[in-house]
Amino acid sequence: MAVLEKLNSQQAIDLEDKYGAHNYHPLPVVLSRGEGVYVWDIEGKKYYDFLSAYSAVNQGHCHPKIVGAMINQAQKLTLTSRAFYNDKLGEYEKFATEYFGFDKLLPMNTGAEAVETALKICRKWAYEKKGIIENEAQIVVCENNFHGRTTTIISFSNDPVARKNFGPYTKGFIKIEYDNLVALEDVFVNNKNVAGFLVEPIQGEAGVYVPSEGYLTKAKELCEKYNILFLADEVQTGIARTGELLAVNYENVKPDILILGKALSGGVYPVSGVFADDHIMEVIKPGNHGSTFGGNPIAATVAIAALEVIREEKLAENAFEMGKLFRSELNTYIENSKIVNLVRGKGLLNAIVINDDEESETAWDICVALKENGLLAKPTHGNIIRFAPPLVMNKEQLIDCVNIITRTLKEFE
Ligand SMILES: *Cc1c(COP(=O)(O)O)cnc(C)c1O
């Protein structure tokens, strides 16, 4: 194979297989171009993207405003490190903190880094503000959480595939059932050293589990009552995905610490961030924490553009409307379906549960068939398929997608 010869899909797959670590199990499709709600494979076949890079591409593939901002900045200045100031970071920090309603932003790159940052801020706050004895702070997390892949974060995961043989694990986390307020208050009452409660407003990776109405409001109230920080991981649910700018907005909850990533850049660049008010963020002082790339001028410029697109194109409103339509169309199908048990979700973060056990290959086989029919989605856990298209999808496209999905499901009835 000559180096300049264009690869076909099988050759591209073989290269990854031979030279790349096998830390993913991708659907057998090789993408080489994207625009809006569509992606194309090497051979030129067009697909609807129903994963959006795990909700990083909420603004649609290769959004011209975001890509334009990136190219423009890349030709001027890419990286200074935080050893010096750059002329974009402050402007971005002002914009983003006003946008989300917090005093301060700490910029990072990936979601996992932002979660780590939030945990560090929370612990430091616990020792310096709440008065917990050093090294005794506990952070409460939920079963079936997904917060990323670092050693500390997998320490409080209960996914055996993500954890096994990566020990020893980081201490200081207490796991309780998701969507269970009694368990939450119990752990607060019985442990004087709880510093924070880290939660996803909807558990995305676990299979789009939407908690009961009022859960987040009451959890926040309990946090206030016991002087515990409420840490919202909105890396997947944030930035208009669920039909509100943030999923916590449905319950008018303001987290003490807000964690964002993924669509904060519209998927063109790794940009994440942690937001908090001064009385919390002030525990971080020079030298306490950092990142060579965090807050670089490209990231800052890209994030402003990505957030402007959300507002200008009313993507939260569109996700809300399209999501309602999607679930109602699928519910009509499910009434007479033996293969699908239910559809659930908010906005354009949805999932269907396949009527088969978790170890079965049915969900995977359905995703392969969906691919053949021109729509890309992936199982989350076992028998659950997540449907999360870019939020720029219009009604005509959505109906087209519903038809592809229902036609494919019929092959499995
Ligand atoms: C994807 C995700 C992360 C991790 O983000 P990375 O950029 O992959 O490190 C953290 N939390 C949630 C809820 C996510 O969905």
The ligand as a MOL file (V3000), in Angstrom:
LIG
                    3D

  0  0  0     0  0            999 V3000
M  V30 BEGIN CTAB
M  V30 COUNTS 15 15 0 0 0
M  V30 BEGIN ATOM
M  V30 1 C -17.4050 11.9220 28.8700 0
M  V30 2 C -17.6450 12.1940 30.2940 0
M  V30 3 C -16.5860 12.4930 31.1690 0
M  V30 4 C -15.1410 12.4090 30.7630 0
M  V30 5 O -14.8050 13.2630 29.7330 0
M  V30 6 P -13.4520 13.0070 28.9000 0
M  V30 7 O -13.3250 14.2360 28.0360 0
M  V30 8 O -13.6870 11.7590 28.0900 0
M  V30 9 O -12.3580 12.8390 29.8710 0
M  V30 10 C -16.8960 12.8350 32.4810 0
M  V30 11 N -18.1620 12.8600 32.9090 0
M  V30 12 C -19.2040 12.5620 32.1070 0
M  V30 13 C -20.5950 12.6350 32.6410 0
M  V30 14 C -18.9900 12.2120 30.7680 0
M  V30 15 O -20.0190 11.8850 29.9900 0
M  V30 END ATOM
M  V30 BEGIN BOND
M  V30 1 1 1 2
M  V30 2 1 2 3
M  V30 3 2 2 14
M  V30 4 1 3 4
M  V30 5 2 3 10
M  V30 6 1 4 5
M  V30 7 1 5 6
M  V30 8 2 6 7
M  V30 9 1 6 8
M  V30 10 1 6 9
M  V30 11 1 10 11
M  V30 12 2 11 12
M  V30 13 1 12 13
M  V30 14 1 12 14
M  V30 15 1 14 15
M  V30 END BOND
M  V30 END CTAB
M  END
